[in-house]
Amino acid sequence: MTALINLAGLLLIALIISWFWLSQAGGRQRKQDATVSEASVIVKNGVYDPPTLHARAGQTLTLHFDRQDPSPCAEQVIFHGLGVSEFLDSGKVTTVTLQNPPKGEYRFTCQMQMYQGRLIVD
């Protein structure tokens, strides 16, 4: 009887790990793999979602930032190395257009660099 209880406990632990950690990591990886010309980014709970975006060099990239976080830190997004920054209105979607970004990897952050994101241009 004790062996069955221990086995059931181990199965429950494995289910919890796969549900909460492994399934989220897989979903994020699928989001990150797509190369896009247009994407939506949710600003909420101190993060950008998705945290990594892929784009093609020489193509215009349109990003729609949906600011759901009322924190003052979330009010601006800055693309380091591209010279682009935009203020984000709380509760609204703000469109940021990057005209033909060159190949490279660029960080995008809030003004205090607490929110972190990455743009990879191939």
N, CA, C and O of each residue as an XYZ file, in Angstrom:
488
protein
N       0.815     -1.195      0.000
C       0.000      0.000      0.000
C       0.860      1.261      0.000
O       0.549      2.227     -0.697
N       1.949      1.253      0.787
C       2.851      2.403      0.848
C       3.501      2.649     -0.503
O       3.708      3.796     -0.898
N       3.818      1.580     -1.206
C       4.452      1.722     -2.525
C       3.509      2.411     -3.511
O       3.948      3.234     -4.314
N       2.222      2.082     -3.455
C       1.248      2.723     -4.338
C       1.102      4.213     -4.026
O       0.986      5.029     -4.941
N       1.107      4.564     -2.775
C       1.015      5.974     -2.375
C       2.249      6.737     -2.848
O       2.137      7.856     -3.350
N       3.431      6.127     -2.687
C       4.663      6.769     -3.149
C       4.666      6.935     -4.669
O       5.082      7.976     -5.179
N       4.209      5.925     -5.387
C       4.142      5.995     -6.841
C       3.167      7.085     -7.298
O       3.461      7.840     -8.225
N       2.023      7.160     -6.649
C       1.041      8.193     -6.987
C       1.613      9.580     -6.713
O       1.373     10.510     -7.483
N       2.357      9.728     -5.638
C       2.991     11.010     -5.319
C       4.017     11.411     -6.362
O       4.065     12.571     -6.772
N       4.841     10.461     -6.799
C       5.835     10.741     -7.831
C       5.181     11.123     -9.155
O       5.649     12.034     -9.838
N       4.104     10.434     -9.519
C       3.387     10.776    -10.747
C       2.783     12.176    -10.669
O       2.805     12.924    -11.646
N       2.252     12.519     -9.519
C       1.683     13.854     -9.332
C       2.767     14.929     -9.436
O       2.539     15.977    -10.040
N       3.917     14.684     -8.866
C       5.039     15.637     -8.967
C       5.464     15.800    -10.424
O       5.693     16.921    -10.877
N       5.571     14.699    -11.161
C       5.948     14.766    -12.577
C       4.913     15.541    -13.383
O       5.276     16.317    -14.267
N       3.645     15.346    -13.094
C       2.580     16.077    -13.779
C       2.667     17.574    -13.498
O       2.520     18.387    -14.411
N       2.901     17.934    -12.268
C       3.014     19.352    -11.893
C       4.210     19.998    -12.597
O       4.094     21.103    -13.127
N       5.335     19.328    -12.604
C       6.531     19.878    -13.271
C       6.274     20.059    -14.760
O       6.597     21.108    -15.318
N       5.700     19.059    -15.407
C       5.472     19.180    -16.851
C       4.426     20.248    -17.155
O       4.563     20.968    -18.143
N       3.402     20.368    -16.346
C       2.335     21.345    -16.603
C       2.823     22.778    -16.413
O       2.590     23.624    -17.277
N       3.487     23.061    -15.312
C       3.833     24.441    -14.977
C       5.151     24.922    -15.573
O       5.292     26.114    -15.848
N       6.115     24.038    -15.778
C       7.420     24.509    -16.236
C       7.726     24.083    -17.666
O       8.101     24.918    -18.489
N       7.578     22.833    -17.968
C       7.982     22.348    -19.279
C       7.050     22.814    -20.387
O       7.516     23.138    -21.479
N       5.744     22.856    -20.135
C       4.810     23.280    -21.182
C       4.983     24.756    -21.500
O       4.856     25.130    -22.666
N       5.266     25.616    -20.525
C       5.470     27.041    -20.769
C       6.747     27.277    -21.552
O       6.771     28.114    -22.455
N       7.810     26.554    -21.222
C       9.072     26.737    -21.942
C       8.912     26.345    -23.404
O       9.457     27.012    -24.283
N       8.180     25.286    -23.675
C       7.948     24.871    -25.047
C       7.138     25.891    -25.819
O       7.431     26.153    -26.985
N       6.121     26.473    -25.193
C       5.306     27.496    -25.842
C       6.103     28.743    -26.145
O       5.946     29.328    -27.217
N       6.946     29.160    -25.237
C       7.781     30.342    -25.474
C       8.764     30.086    -26.610
O       9.027     30.971    -27.424
N       9.306     28.870    -26.661
C      10.269     28.572    -27.715
C       9.598     28.640    -29.084
O      10.193     29.146    -30.035
N       8.372     28.139    -29.196
C       7.679     28.205    -30.481
C       7.439     29.657    -30.877
O       7.573     29.986    -32.056
N       7.093     30.526    -29.953
C       6.885     31.938    -30.252
C       8.183     32.574    -30.739
O       8.165     33.384    -31.665
N       9.299     32.217    -30.127
C      10.567     32.850    -30.437
C      11.111     32.418    -31.791
O      11.859     33.169    -32.417
N      10.752     31.219    -32.259
C      11.339     30.697    -33.478
C      10.821     31.378    -34.742
O      11.510     31.366    -35.762
N       9.638     31.965    -34.705
C       9.039     32.540    -35.902
C       9.690     33.870    -36.254
O       9.886     34.727    -35.393
N      10.020     34.029    -37.528
C      10.515     35.301    -38.032
C       9.299     36.075    -38.516
O       8.515     35.563    -39.315
N       9.138     37.304    -38.040
C       7.915     38.055    -38.305
C       8.202     39.410    -38.926
O       9.318     39.922    -38.841
N       7.183     39.988    -39.552
C       7.246     41.373    -40.000
C       6.284     42.219    -39.167
O       6.302     43.447    -39.240
N       5.440     41.543    -38.370
C       4.499     42.223    -37.485
C       4.249     41.325    -36.280
O       4.088     40.114    -36.428
N       4.218     41.920    -35.084
C       4.008     41.129    -33.874
C       3.366     41.965    -32.786
O       3.465     43.192    -32.785
N       2.712     41.292    -31.868
C       2.149     41.937    -30.684
C       2.994     41.575    -29.477
O       3.407     40.427    -29.311
N       3.248     42.577    -28.630
C       4.034     42.377    -27.416
C       3.189     42.866    -26.246
O       2.751     44.016    -26.234
N       2.962     42.010    -25.275
C       2.200     42.384    -24.085
C       3.171     42.838    -23.014
O       4.155     42.156    -22.725
N       2.892     43.995    -22.427
C       3.704     44.548    -21.345
C       2.891     44.366    -20.074
O       1.914     45.078    -19.842
N       3.307     43.396    -19.245
C       2.504     43.046    -18.073
C       3.365     42.347    -17.032
O       4.222     41.531    -17.370
N       3.137     42.666    -15.779
C       3.818     42.003    -14.655
C       5.337     42.070    -14.755
O       6.028     41.121    -14.384
N       5.853     43.178    -15.249
C       7.297     43.382    -15.279
C       8.036     42.714    -16.418
O       9.265     42.641    -16.395
N       7.306     42.219    -17.429
C       7.975     41.546    -18.542
C       7.332     41.926    -19.875
O       6.198     42.402    -19.936
N       8.102     41.697    -20.935
C       7.583     41.756    -22.293
C       7.282     40.320    -22.712
O       8.097     39.424    -22.495
N       6.116     40.102    -23.310
C       5.752     38.763    -23.754
C       5.300     38.826    -25.204
O       4.267     39.435    -25.484
N       6.017     38.232    -26.124
C       7.171     37.365    -25.940
C       8.435     38.171    -25.658
O       8.545     39.322    -26.082
N       9.386     37.576    -24.947
C      10.610     38.300    -24.603
C      11.619     38.382    -25.743
O      12.516     39.225    -25.719
N      11.477     37.509    -26.744
C      12.406     37.488    -27.870
C      11.623     37.510    -29.167
O      10.653     36.772    -29.337
N      12.058     38.370    -30.086
C      11.434     38.472    -31.399
C      12.482     38.263    -32.474
O      13.635     38.659    -32.305
N      12.091     37.643    -33.579
C      12.974     37.446    -34.722
C      12.402     38.204    -35.908
O      11.195     38.173    -36.149
N      13.270     38.887    -36.649
C      12.850     39.625    -37.835
C      13.897     39.457    -38.932
O      15.007     38.992    -38.674
N      13.542     39.832    -40.138
C      14.465     39.762    -41.278
C      15.126     41.108    -41.499
O      14.479     42.151    -41.404
N      16.408     41.082    -41.792
C      17.156     42.303    -42.070
C      16.599     42.968    -43.327
O      16.250     42.294    -44.296
N      16.521     44.282    -43.298
C      16.082     45.044    -44.461
C      14.584     45.112    -44.650
O      14.124     45.752    -45.595
N      13.796     44.476    -43.784
C      12.342     44.530    -43.878
C      11.784     45.349    -42.733
O      12.296     45.297    -41.615
N      10.739     46.102    -43.010
C      10.088     46.894    -41.970
C       9.429     45.958    -40.961
O       8.790     44.975    -41.334
N       9.594     46.279    -39.676
C       9.016     45.492    -38.589
C       8.025     46.369    -37.840
O       8.373     47.462    -37.393
N       6.801     45.899    -37.704
C       5.754     46.627    -36.985
C       5.432     45.870    -35.705
O       5.053     44.700    -35.742
N       5.587     46.551    -34.569
C       5.320     45.937    -33.262
C       4.172     46.666    -32.586
O       4.127     47.896    -32.576
N       3.251     45.907    -32.025
C       2.100     46.464    -31.318
C       2.290     46.164    -29.829
O       2.124     45.024    -29.395
N       2.635     47.182    -29.059
C       2.857     47.030    -27.621
C       1.548     47.277    -26.882
O       0.990     48.373    -26.940
N       1.063     46.251    -26.189
C      -0.161     46.330    -25.400
C       0.237     46.481    -23.938
O       0.555     45.498    -23.268
N       0.219     47.720    -23.445
C       0.642     47.986    -22.069
C      -0.505     47.715    -21.103
O      -1.464     48.483    -21.025
N      -0.392     46.614    -20.373
C      -1.381     46.225    -19.375
C      -0.857     46.443    -17.959
O      -1.536     46.120    -16.985
N       0.334     46.984    -17.848
C       0.993     47.206    -16.558
C       0.967     48.698    -16.238
O       1.501     49.495    -17.009
N       0.354     49.099    -15.112
C       0.271     50.522    -14.780
C       1.561     51.103    -14.194
O       1.635     52.304    -13.933
N       2.560     50.272    -13.990
C       3.816     50.738    -13.404
C       4.432     51.852    -14.250
O       4.431     51.765    -15.478
N       4.964     52.912    -13.598
C       5.614     53.989    -14.354
C       6.795     53.490    -15.190
O       7.130     54.095    -16.208
N       7.410     52.417    -14.778
C       8.548     51.873    -15.518
C       8.120     51.352    -16.889
O       8.926     51.319    -17.818
N       6.864     50.949    -17.018
C       6.376     50.377    -18.275
C       5.984     51.431    -19.302
O       5.525     51.085    -20.390
N       6.158     52.718    -18.977
C       5.634     53.764    -19.855
C       6.472     54.039    -21.097
O       6.040     54.798    -21.965
N       7.648     53.450    -21.207
C       8.484     53.710    -22.384
C       9.213     52.444    -22.792
O       9.632     51.651    -21.949
N       9.359     52.265    -24.102
C      10.175     51.169    -24.629
C      11.299     51.805    -25.454
O      11.069     52.715    -26.250
N      12.518     51.303    -25.243
C      13.708     51.841    -25.910
C      14.409     50.686    -26.623
O      14.690     49.652    -26.017
N      14.689     50.871    -27.909
C      15.428     49.888    -28.684
C      16.876     50.343    -28.759
O      17.211     51.253    -29.518
N      17.732     49.707    -27.968
C      19.141     50.076    -27.890
C      19.854     49.696    -29.186
O      19.702     48.583    -29.688
N      20.624     50.625    -29.712
C      21.363     50.382    -30.938
C      20.597     50.744    -32.200
O      21.168     50.768    -33.290
N      19.302     51.025    -32.059
C      18.497     51.401    -33.217
C      18.034     52.853    -33.150
O      17.510     53.383    -34.129
N      18.225     53.498    -31.998
C      17.818     54.893    -31.846
C      16.314     55.090    -31.876
O      15.838     56.137    -32.315
N      15.561     54.106    -31.418
C      14.104     54.186    -31.423
C      13.593     54.066    -29.998
O      14.000     53.173    -29.255
N      12.698     54.973    -29.622
C      12.009     54.867    -28.333
C      10.591     55.388    -28.514
O      10.322     56.225    -29.375
N       9.693     54.874    -27.685
C       8.289     55.253    -27.804
C       7.645     55.177    -26.429
O       7.928     54.269    -25.648
N       6.771     56.147    -26.138
C       6.005     56.110    -24.898
C       4.772     55.242    -25.111
O       4.123     55.310    -26.155
N       4.456     54.424    -24.105
C       3.337     53.495    -24.178
C       2.226     53.965    -23.240
O       2.453     54.128    -22.041
N       1.040     54.181    -23.777
C      -0.102     54.584    -22.952
C      -0.660     53.371    -22.224
O      -0.802     52.297    -22.808
N      -0.975     53.549    -20.947
C      -1.503     52.468    -20.127
C      -2.888     52.055    -20.628
O      -3.752     52.898    -20.870
N      -3.081     50.756    -20.777
C      -4.367     50.233    -21.212
C      -4.619     50.370    -22.701
O      -5.734     50.114    -23.158
N      -3.629     50.760    -23.460
C      -3.793     50.946    -24.901
C      -2.694     50.214    -25.663
O      -1.675     49.818    -25.096
N      -2.926     50.046    -26.954
C      -1.927     49.437    -27.830
C      -1.211     50.553    -28.585
O      -1.849     51.397    -29.213
N       0.115     50.549    -28.519
C       0.947     51.528    -29.215
C       1.748     50.802    -30.286
O       2.395     49.791    -30.015
N       1.696     51.325    -31.496
C       2.420     50.710    -32.606
C       3.787     51.362    -32.765
O       3.904     52.586    -32.831
N       4.812     50.529    -32.827
C       6.190     50.980    -33.045
C       6.660     50.348    -34.355
O       6.604     49.129    -34.519
N       7.121     51.181    -35.281
C       7.593     50.692    -36.565
C       9.096     50.874    -36.651
O       9.612     51.975    -36.457
N       9.793     49.790    -36.943
C      11.241     49.817    -37.139
C      11.495     49.690    -38.631
O      11.225     48.649    -39.230
N      12.012     50.748    -39.223
C      12.240     50.786    -40.664
C      13.537     50.066    -41.022
O      14.626     50.544    -40.706
N      13.417     48.932    -41.671
C      14.550     48.186    -42.208
C      15.707     48.030    -41.215
O      16.813     48.490    -41.499
N      15.483     47.398    -40.063
C      16.578     47.248    -39.097
C      17.710     46.400    -39.673
O      17.453     45.394    -40.335
N      18.961     46.796    -39.426
C      20.087     46.009    -39.921
C      20.251     44.710    -39.135
O      19.743     44.565    -38.023
N      20.960     43.789    -39.735
C      21.220     42.499    -39.111
C      21.951     42.709    -37.783
O      22.876     43.517    -37.693
N      21.526     41.975    -36.760
C      22.160     42.072    -35.454
C      21.196     41.690    -34.349
O      20.056     41.298    -34.599
N      21.676     41.811    -33.125
C      20.861     41.523    -31.951
C      20.727     42.799    -31.134
O      21.726     43.442    -30.811
N      19.497     43.164    -30.800
C      19.218     44.434    -30.124
C      18.371     44.177    -28.879
O      17.450     43.360    -28.886
N      18.708     44.897    -27.821
C      17.899     44.840    -26.605
C      16.802     45.888    -26.703
O      17.010     46.968    -27.256
N      15.629     45.561    -26.161
C      14.631     46.599    -25.940
C      14.227     46.537    -24.474
O      13.975     45.464    -23.925
N      14.171     47.712    -23.855
C      13.953     47.797    -22.416
C      13.054     48.981    -22.089
O      12.733     49.801    -22.949
N      12.658     49.047    -20.820
C      12.019     50.259    -20.320
C      13.133     51.264    -20.009
O      14.313     50.942    -20.149
N      12.769     52.463    -19.595
C      13.781     53.486    -19.354
C      14.712     53.133    -18.192
O      15.845     53.611    -18.150
N      14.261     52.317    -17.261
C      15.120     51.917    -16.140
C      15.763     50.552    -16.371
O      16.467     50.036    -15.502
N      15.524     49.978    -17.526
C      16.070     48.690    -17.952
C      15.666     47.527    -17.052
O      16.395     46.542    -16.934
N      14.500     47.647    -16.420
C      13.981     46.548    -15.611
C      13.221     45.553    -16.495
O      13.332     44.343    -16.294
N      12.464     46.042    -17.456
C      11.799     45.203    -18.449
C      12.843     44.932    -19.528
O      13.492     45.864    -20.002
N      13.012     43.690    -19.915
C      14.052     43.320    -20.874
C      13.447     42.494    -22.002
O      12.636     41.598    -21.769
N      13.850     42.807    -23.217
C      13.446     42.020    -24.383
C      14.602     41.965    -25.352
O      15.592     42.679    -25.191
N      14.480     41.112    -26.366
C      15.559     40.946    -27.329
C      14.966     40.844    -28.726
O      14.009     40.106    -28.960
N      15.553     41.600    -29.652
C      15.172     41.537    -31.057
C      16.354     40.985    -31.830
O      17.446     41.551    -31.795
N      16.135     39.885    -32.526
C      17.192     39.274    -33.335
C      16.807     39.459    -34.790
O      15.768     38.977    -35.241
N      17.666     40.168    -35.519
C      17.421     40.446    -36.931
C      18.406     39.611    -37.734
O      19.618     39.793    -37.619
N      17.887     38.692    -38.551
C      18.714     37.788    -39.363
C      18.775     38.250    -40.804
O      19.426     37.610    -41.630
